[in-house]
Amino acid sequence: MDPGDDWRSTLAEAGELTGDVASAILETHGDRGRRAMEAVAERRVKRYRDFTVVVGHEDEYVIEGGECTCADARYNLDEADPEQRCWHVLAVEIAERVDAVDHHDMWYSEVREFL
């Protein structure tokens, strides 16, 4: 895969995480990309009726409209750089393209009451 290519379109076309795409994600996003791919492999991207959630090791993070509720997204990312994403948003982008989102026919707000 040419480094200038957007990994998102290549991944959407392939429908699976190939070595070339994984390398491009790592090259572009570093450790955030690695963590995102791990979350997808571990089926930690959950879609509810109201939100998409990525299950982290310490908490669950709501992803809505490409934005995340995590501290990394709030404090560390340059809003002017569209390539900067927290690993939770990257995990959602990857999972959607490889059909690895775990769908739940319930409201997340209901699930959150039990946590």
Secondary structure, DSSP 4 states (H G I P E B T S, - for coil): --TTS-HHHHHHHH-S--HHHHHHHHHHHHHHHHHHHHHHHTT-EEE-SS-EEEE-SS-EEEEETTEE-SHHHHHTS-TT-TT---HHHHHHHHHHHTT--EE-SS-HHHHHHH-
